[in-house]
Amino acid sequence: MVDVMSKRDYYEVLGIARGASKDEIKKAYRKLAIKHHPDKNPDNAEAEAKFKEASVAANVLLNEEKRQKYDQFGHAGVDGQGGFGQGGDFGDLGDIFGDIFGDFFGGGGRRGGRRRSRGIPGEDLQMTIGLSFKEAAFGLKKSIALNKKVACEDCYGTGGRDGAEPVTCNQCNGYGEVRRQQGFFTVASTCPGCHGTGQMVSDPCTKCHGEGRKKKKVDLEVTIPAGIDDEQKLRLSGEGAAGAQGGPNGDLYLVIEVEEHDIFERSGFDVLCTVPISYSQAALGAELEVPTLDGKVAVSIPAGTQSGKKMRLKGKGIKRLGGHGLGDQIIAVHVETPTKLNTEQKKLLKQLASFDKTKSNPMREGFFNKFKDLF
């Protein structure tokens, strides 16, 4: 166990150099204080002693006058002035308790007087919005209905009968936090009576029972931007649940769910479309009409087109979300092999097969030449 009354060097206790700045001292102390705090180490005498030792060191080194005496005369220069258990004042260390433990214990110090009430913030809400492929591509205005807490119409959101304003909380006297003594130090925590606002309702509204809000079905028209994609989120500021006692509203998050399309697929802001063509169209070439998001487009298929060939239609894709311009549509040509042939078709194909060894099929010829070279 560490004896806080021992004459350990204060710089060594905090693990800092002798020329350390105040910010460095605070940072070192915060780290040690959180690590050894009794609330995090219940019934641990060694942790409590280390916390006390670090507090004494910080109290001396953060006070310019005490630090100067300590640097010049060592412990003899500050005996009785170190703080806890030494009969000294607590002001220097008290000044940084709020900075160091404000977040840790749920509230800042009281140096600035009563905390100004900010009310109770409303909750954020989330709902899923289903869109068709084209709706996501082009955007639209859409009406949605949701149940959420809105400001009570009877008390105008104050929570008090007939709109009476909240009064100062009698548990924390408006500070928003309560303090309890734990051994040699004071622990601050959020007031359970007012939840940190510093105010409470003395005469509650009979409709909302003092909450200042109640559930209601609300119709909302939202704008879905062009180019939104599946699983993306839209944030509608202030459209979540209403706050209480003057607190801010929460936000509404819309999660986008885009239906699959029968023909199109999406790749970023490009649209992919597979177009099947016949063997004869691929061999001889053809003029085709292919679908796009905004109508049909004529496309020329060159003679000798191979299956898998891709063609790009500029500007026929999806509008870039939050930007300018459109993506493209990519057409992948698929040469379809007939599955059912009549007698005449079979006869013609057999005649055509007799020409397969000619140079009309360069890819196949090259493949088999390489195949022969392997063996």
C-alpha positions, 0 to 999 in steps of 0.5 A, a space after each residue: 500500500 502507498 503511504 500518502 504521507 511518505 515523501 515521494 517526489 510529486 513529479 514522480 507520483 504524476 509521472 511528469 518532468 519537472 518543467 511540465 506545464 499545467 495542462 500536462 499536470 492536469 492530463 497526468 492527474 486525470 489519467 491517474 485519478 480515473 484509474 485509481 478512483 474509489 468508485 471504480 475500485 471499491 474496497 481497494 485501500 491501495 487504489 484509494 491511497 494512490 488516488 489520494 497521493 496523486 491528488 496531493 501532488 496535483 494540488 501542490 504542482 497546480 498552485 504556482 506559489 506552492 510549486 515554487 516553494 516545492 521546487 526550491 525547498 522540496 517537501 519541507 516547503 509545502 508541509 501542511 499545504 499539500 491538501 488532503 490529510 495535511 491541514 491545507 486548503 482544497 481550493 487549488 485542487 477543487 478548481 480542477 475537480 470539475 474539469 477532470 470529473 465533470 464528464 466522469 461523474 455526470 456534471 460540471 462544477 458549481 463555480 459558475 452558479 446554478 446550471 442553466 436549464 436546457 430541458 430534456 432532449 427528445 429521442 431520435 427516431 428511425 424508420 425504414 422507407 421502401 422505394 422502387 428502383 426508379 424512385 431511388 434514381 429520380 427522387 420524389 416527395 413522399 408522405 409518411 406517417 409516424 407515431 411520435 411524442 409531440 408537445 402537449 397542446 394543453 400545457 404548451 410543452 412545459 409540463 405544468 398545468 395550463 402552461 405553468 413554467 417549471 420551478 427550481 428543483 428542490 433536490 439540487 437547488 437548480 444545480 442539476 447535480 447532487 453531491 455526496 461525501 465519500 471519505 475525503 472527497 465529494 462525488 457529483 452525479 446527475 440529479 435524479 429529481 430533474 435529470 440534470 435540468 435544474 428544474 422540475 414541474 410542481 403542478 403537473 398537467 393532467 393531460 401529459 402528467 407533467 411530461 410536457 409531451 404525448 404520443 400522436 400520429 403525425 403525417 410528414 412530407 419528406 423529399 427523397 433526393 435523386 440518387 439515394 441508394 439502398 441502406 443509406 440514411 436520411 437525417 431530418 433534423 428536429 423531426 424526432 420526438 419532442 423535447 420536454 421542458 424546453 429541450 430540443 427535439 430529436 432527429 428522424 432517421 430514414 433508412 432507405 430500402 430499394 426494391 430490386 428491378 426486373 431488368 436493371 442493376 445498380 453499380 454506384 451511379 451506373 445502371 447495368 442491363 444485360 441484353 440477350 441477342 440471337 446467334 444470327 444477330 451477333 454474327 450479322 449485326 442488328 439494330 435493337 431498341 434497349 430499355 433505359 430508365 427514361 425510355 427506349 434507346 436505339 443501339 447498333 450491334 456490330 457484326 461479329 459481336 461476342 457474348 459478354 461485350 459491353 457497350 456504354 450509353 453516356 448519361 443514361 444512368 443515375 443522378 449523382 447524389 448531392 452532385 452534378 451529372 448522371 452516371 452511364 448505362 452499361 449494356 452487357 450483350 449476351 448471345 443466347 444459344 437456342 434450346 429448341 430447334 425444329 428439323 429445318 433449323 437443325 439442318 441449317 446449323 449442320 450446314 453452318 457447322 461444316 464451315 467451323 474450321 474456317 477462319 470465321 472463328 478466330 478465338 476458337 482457332 487460337 485456343 485449340 492451337 495453344 491447346 496443341 502446343 501444350 502437349 
